[in-house]
Amino acid sequence: MRLRGICLDLWNTLAFTDTDPSPIRTLAGAFGLADRPDWRLVIEQAMMTRRLPGIGAAIDAISRQTGNEPSGGWTRRDLILMWGKACNQNRLYPDAVPTLRRLGRGGGIGLSLG
């Protein structure tokens, strides 16, 4: 069977954000999850398992999932602004584009790299 496509996760696969504080850890803290061993799973289930129109909807989903509103000095608006700032600082790993191009040439997969 011929390979027709590849779907890759963006964060920590092709790109990274090294902002401080980490946007995901900030969400965990704002929703009282930081001390829970399953905090990543809770956030993943709330905002990474379905299509959402934006970070505001993701924050609302975390709130529904946890039954908590943002706290610790964070408002919904603050979290949206923090997330946007972090997203504006995303960077591709140095080998991401060359690797994708090699995959495209070797596997005959058309790529659109913005």
Residue frames as qw, qx, qy, qz and C-alpha x, y, z in Angstrom:
[[0.000, 0.889, 0.457, 0.000, 0.00, 0.00, 0.00],
 [0.393, 0.472, -0.015, 0.789, 1.28, 3.46, -0.89],
 [0.286, -0.451, -0.454, 0.713, 1.72, 5.96, 1.94],
 [0.129, 0.731, 0.484, 0.463, -0.78, 8.75, 1.41],
 [0.112, -0.824, 0.053, -0.553, 0.01, 11.05, 4.28],
 [0.538, -0.105, -0.598, 0.585, 1.58, 11.67, 7.63],
 [0.324, -0.831, -0.189, -0.411, -0.04, 13.54, 10.49],
 [0.560, 0.067, -0.497, 0.660, 2.30, 14.96, 13.11],
 [0.390, -0.824, -0.357, 0.205, 1.64, 16.66, 16.41],
 [0.293, 0.843, -0.101, 0.439, 3.14, 20.15, 16.50],
 [0.337, -0.823, 0.334, -0.313, 4.21, 20.73, 20.09],
 [0.513, -0.559, 0.651, -0.020, 7.38, 18.97, 21.14],
 [0.827, 0.230, 0.485, 0.168, 7.40, 17.05, 17.86],
 [0.558, 0.575, 0.243, 0.547, 8.10, 19.71, 15.24],
 [0.057, 0.705, -0.077, 0.703, 8.12, 22.85, 17.37],
 [0.545, -0.373, -0.586, 0.469, 8.71, 23.93, 20.94],
 [0.151, -0.857, -0.052, -0.490, 7.99, 26.82, 23.25],
 [0.642, -0.080, -0.514, 0.564, 10.57, 27.49, 25.89],
 [0.179, -0.666, 0.017, -0.724, 8.72, 30.31, 27.60],
 [0.378, -0.178, -0.743, 0.522, 8.74, 30.59, 31.35],
 [0.550, -0.129, 0.784, -0.257, 6.38, 29.72, 32.80],
 [0.049, 0.055, 0.910, 0.409, 5.37, 26.84, 30.58],
 [0.464, -0.110, -0.201, -0.856, 1.87, 27.45, 29.18],
 [0.697, -0.205, -0.651, -0.220, 0.68, 23.92, 30.04],
 [0.466, -0.173, -0.656, 0.568, 2.11, 24.06, 33.56],
 [0.114, -0.045, 0.174, -0.977, 0.50, 27.49, 34.01],
 [0.620, -0.207, -0.399, -0.643, -2.89, 26.03, 33.09],
 [0.662, -0.194, -0.707, 0.153, -2.30, 23.18, 35.54],
 [0.270, -0.096, -0.509, 0.812, -1.51, 25.64, 38.32],
 [0.276, -0.098, -0.045, -0.955, -4.41, 27.95, 37.51],
 [0.727, -0.196, -0.384, -0.535, -6.87, 25.05, 37.73],
 [0.609, -0.524, 0.465, -0.373, -5.40, 23.54, 40.90],
 [0.978, 0.173, -0.088, -0.078, -3.91, 20.52, 39.11],
 [0.310, 0.762, -0.541, 0.175, -0.19, 21.14, 39.57],
 [0.313, -0.472, 0.761, -0.317, 0.19, 18.79, 42.55],
 [0.890, 0.115, 0.308, -0.315, -1.78, 15.96, 40.97],
 [0.463, -0.310, 0.737, 0.384, 0.26, 13.18, 39.37],
 [0.452, 0.425, 0.737, 0.269, -2.28, 12.98, 36.52],
 [0.100, 0.722, 0.131, -0.672, -2.38, 16.71, 35.72],
 [0.030, 0.342, -0.627, -0.700, -1.13, 16.24, 32.16],
 [0.033, 0.264, 0.939, 0.219, -3.78, 13.62, 31.47],
 [0.092, 0.686, 0.578, -0.433, -6.55, 15.87, 32.83],
 [0.114, 0.663, -0.172, -0.720, -5.47, 18.73, 30.55],
 [0.016, -0.165, 0.831, 0.530, -5.02, 16.37, 27.60],
 [0.087, 0.435, 0.896, 0.018, -8.52, 14.94, 28.02],
 [0.094, 0.743, 0.398, -0.530, -10.02, 18.41, 28.37],
 [0.232, 0.834, -0.087, -0.493, -8.38, 20.22, 25.47],
 [0.011, 0.553, -0.717, -0.425, -6.30, 17.92, 23.27],
 [0.337, 0.092, 0.935, 0.067, -8.70, 15.17, 22.30],
 [0.348, 0.702, 0.620, 0.029, -11.14, 17.19, 20.25],
 [0.314, 0.404, 0.239, 0.825, -11.19, 20.13, 17.90],
 [0.190, -0.758, -0.429, 0.454, -11.74, 23.40, 19.72],
 [0.378, 0.851, 0.226, 0.287, -12.04, 26.85, 18.13],
 [0.240, 0.734, -0.304, 0.558, -9.34, 28.40, 20.30],
 [0.351, 0.129, -0.712, 0.594, -7.67, 28.65, 23.66],
 [0.402, -0.204, 0.260, -0.854, -10.72, 30.28, 25.24],
 [0.860, -0.062, -0.257, -0.437, -12.76, 27.17, 24.46],
 [0.688, 0.151, -0.652, 0.280, -9.91, 25.01, 25.76],
 [0.019, 0.226, -0.567, 0.792, -9.86, 26.93, 29.04],
 [0.665, -0.139, 0.070, -0.731, -13.62, 26.49, 29.31],
 [0.860, 0.054, -0.482, -0.159, -13.18, 22.75, 28.67],
 [0.436, 0.185, -0.697, 0.538, -10.57, 22.49, 31.43],
 [0.299, -0.210, 0.376, -0.851, -12.93, 24.33, 33.75],
 [0.825, -0.070, -0.151, -0.539, -15.73, 21.86, 32.97],
 [0.768, 0.163, -0.609, 0.110, -13.38, 18.88, 33.29],
 [0.367, 0.133, -0.648, 0.654, -12.04, 19.99, 36.69],
 [0.349, -0.747, -0.565, -0.042, -15.10, 21.78, 38.07],
 [0.447, -0.560, -0.134, 0.684, -12.78, 24.71, 38.86],
 [0.307, 0.943, 0.086, 0.098, -12.45, 28.26, 37.66],
 [0.609, 0.432, -0.284, 0.602, -8.97, 29.74, 37.15],
 [0.528, -0.845, -0.085, 0.016, -7.39, 30.90, 40.41],
 [0.753, -0.292, 0.082, 0.583, -4.02, 31.78, 41.88],
 [0.107, -0.641, 0.138, 0.747, -4.08, 35.24, 40.37],
 [0.100, -0.027, 0.744, 0.660, -5.03, 33.95, 36.90],
 [0.554, 0.425, 0.303, -0.649, -8.21, 35.01, 35.16],
 [0.752, 0.418, 0.501, 0.094, -9.58, 33.47, 31.99],
 [0.390, 0.920, -0.038, 0.024, -8.41, 36.56, 30.09],
 [0.260, -0.782, 0.560, 0.089, -4.91, 36.35, 31.63],
 [0.697, -0.108, 0.696, 0.130, -4.63, 32.70, 30.58],
 [0.664, 0.668, 0.325, 0.082, -5.72, 33.52, 27.02],
 [0.184, 0.951, -0.248, 0.014, -3.12, 36.32, 26.79],
 [0.476, -0.583, 0.652, 0.088, -0.40, 34.12, 28.32],
 [0.770, 0.181, 0.600, 0.121, -1.18, 31.34, 25.82],
 [0.542, 0.827, 0.137, 0.068, -1.10, 33.76, 22.88],
 [0.066, -0.894, 0.441, 0.041, 2.23, 35.19, 23.97],
 [0.607, -0.340, 0.710, 0.112, 3.70, 31.69, 24.30],
 [0.747, 0.449, 0.482, 0.090, 2.34, 30.66, 20.88],
 [0.362, 0.928, -0.091, 0.009, 3.98, 33.70, 19.32],
 [0.185, -0.760, 0.622, 0.020, 7.29, 32.40, 20.65],
 [0.931, 0.061, 0.359, -0.006, 6.98, 28.90, 19.14],
 [0.138, 0.707, -0.606, -0.338, 10.02, 27.81, 17.20],
 [0.942, 0.232, -0.202, -0.136, 10.58, 24.86, 14.93],
 [0.773, -0.425, 0.379, 0.280, 13.27, 22.40, 15.95],
 [0.016, 0.686, -0.498, -0.530, 16.29, 23.00, 13.68],
 [0.135, -0.154, 0.915, 0.346, 15.88, 19.62, 11.96],
 [0.495, 0.424, 0.622, -0.433, 12.10, 19.77, 11.45],
 [0.542, 0.700, -0.059, -0.461, 11.90, 21.31, 7.97],
 [0.211, 0.540, -0.769, -0.267, 14.88, 19.41, 6.48],
 [0.267, -0.018, 0.953, -0.142, 13.48, 16.13, 7.81],
 [0.552, 0.525, 0.477, -0.438, 10.02, 16.83, 6.41],
 [0.442, 0.698, -0.347, -0.444, 11.52, 17.72, 3.04],
 [0.024, 0.366, -0.922, -0.124, 13.49, 14.45, 3.00],
 [0.419, 0.230, 0.828, -0.294, 10.33, 12.53, 3.85],
 [0.535, 0.654, 0.165, -0.509, 8.52, 14.31, 1.05],
 [0.355, 0.632, -0.588, -0.359, 11.16, 13.57, -1.57],
 [0.024, -0.269, 0.963, -0.010, 11.82, 10.00, -0.49],
 [0.291, 0.281, 0.871, -0.278, 8.20, 9.03, 0.05],
 [0.044, 0.321, 0.632, 0.704, 6.65, 11.07, -2.72],
 [0.155, -0.720, -0.626, 0.258, 4.50, 12.95, -0.23],
 [0.177, 0.664, 0.166, 0.707, 3.58, 16.49, -1.19],
 [0.429, -0.475, -0.468, 0.610, 4.34, 18.96, 1.58],
 [0.050, 0.827, 0.184, 0.528, 3.17, 22.45, 2.23],
 [0.581, -0.355, -0.353, 0.642, 5.52, 24.22, 4.62],
 [0.019, 0.939, 0.306, 0.155, 4.44, 27.71, 5.53]]
